[in-house]
Amino acid sequence: QVQLQESGPGLVKPSETLSLTCTVSGGSMSDYYWSWIRQPPGKGLEWIGYIYNSAGINYNPSLRSRATISADTSKNQFSLKLTSVTAADTAVYYCARLIAVAGNFLDFWGQGSLVTVFS
Amino acid sequence: DIQMTQSPSSLSASVGDRVTITCRASQNISPFLNWYQQKPGKAPELLIYEASTLHSGVPSRFSGSGSGTDFTLTIGSLQPEDFATYYCQQSYNALTFGQGTKVEIK
């Protein structure tokens, strides 16, 4: 059973960079897509982007200028950096595995990591 | 961008009721439509992918249908553990979620 666990600071100051890491256990990262999704408190889900085999990357156009996703398959980890954060970036950030066949769905999710942008 | 619109935004229902949630896309997205269930404080869980395929371990009272721009999630007989928020998600072009439908106890 694949498991994902987000880690990173829970507080980030405005204008600084949010950094999160997702550690994948119970399976290899190879040949899968790995995604970041966020959810502001009390609101819906927003896809941030995904990475495939450490090289194929796609971002939500609304976040493309500030988001960077990278992967270290030797550590079974992938990461998110979001620059120039504001209060609007306060959210629970989830990492998830994306199955890119038959509907392109997210089948395994981390528990989520709350990041608050607060000065 | 493909916009996803769910209706209703919330509904009240009783245990045993048949519940239907609809999701409309701003363009044809067949068959790239998935449904998720999210309970408070938890990550979403996949229910249905490719519009109508039940994910492993999901009870058969859940079903999905639709094509083109209009899709439906049906819960055949609502159970106490089904009170949650449901999201549709398209993956025809990048990924976009609907705004969610909260199913509450009547």
Interface residues (C-beta under 8 A of the other chain):
Chain A: S35 G44 L45 E46 W47 Y50 N58 N60 P61 Y94 A96 L98 I99 A102 G103 N104 F105 L106 D107 W109 G110 Q111 G112
Chain B: D1 P31 F32 L33 N34 Y36 K42 A43 P44 E45 L46 Y49 E50 A51 T53 H55 Y87 Q89 S91 A94 L95 T96 F97 G98 Q99 G100
